Structure formats: C-alpha cells, structure tokens
C-alpha cells in the first residue's frame, strides 16, 4: 500500500507518522488483503529503522491477527 511506502520514503518523521496514521484509517474502513500485508511490512520496516520496538510489535501483531493460521500462497 502506498501509505507504508511513502512513510518509509520520507526523511521527515512527522510526515511518516501521518502516512502511517492515514494507512491505519484506511484499513479500519476495510481494504484488500494484499495491500494490508505490504503496508504492515513497510510499517514494521519503518519501526526497525527508527529502533522503535513498540511500532514493530504493533504492526506485527496486526498482521498476525489478520492472517491467522492461513498457509502461505
């Protein structure tokens, strides 16, 4: 999803936070699952770049909850 990619691409932390928040808002309204996967992956990557374990854990848990025990395609 573009919001995750944009968040990782900017060097401006407040702008990245706004992209992450916008992505969360979109997913709270419903979105296609492949977008969800890539968004969460980018958000976890941003958390790793920032050395922010809470951010990484939040997005990892959200991704885990969304895919459950589904086998990889």
N, C-alpha and C positions, 0 to 999 in steps of 0.2 A: 504494500500500500504506500502511496506517495508520502503520507504524513511521516511515516517512520524513516523513509529515505531522506526526506527533507530535514528531519531532525538531526540525522547523522551528518548531513552535508554542511550544515551551518556551523560556523565557529562562534556563534552568538548564543550563549546558554539560555537567556530568556526566550529567544526566538525558538530554540529547540524545544523548550518546555511547552511553548504554545502549540507547536506542531504535535507533540505527544498528547496534550490535552484535547486537541481537535480530533486526533485519531481515536482516543478513548470515547469521545462523544459520538462519533460515527458508529463505533461498534456497539455502543449502548442502544442505538436505534436499529441495529441489525445490518449485517454486511456479509459478503461472500466469504467462505471459509479460507480460500487461498490468500485473500487479502489479509485476513486475520493472522494467519501464520507468518507471512512476511513482515507485517507490522510489528508483531511481538518479537520476532527475531531482530529486527532493527532496533527496537526499543531496548532489548537486552544488551545489544552491542553498544548502544549509547551509554547504558548503565556501566558496562565494563570500561569504556573509555573514561568515564568520569570517576571510576573506582567507587561506585555507589551500589553497595550490595543490596540495599532495600529496593532500589529500582529494578535491578536484575531479578530479584526474588519475586517482586510483584508481577512482572511480565512473564516470568517462567511459570508461576502458579496459574496465571490466567490462561496461558497456552495449554498447560497440562489439563486444566479443567475443561477446556474447550474440545480437546481431542480425546480425553479419557483413555480408554484401552484400545482405541482403534488401531489396527495394524497399519504400518506404512503402505502407501500405494505402490 
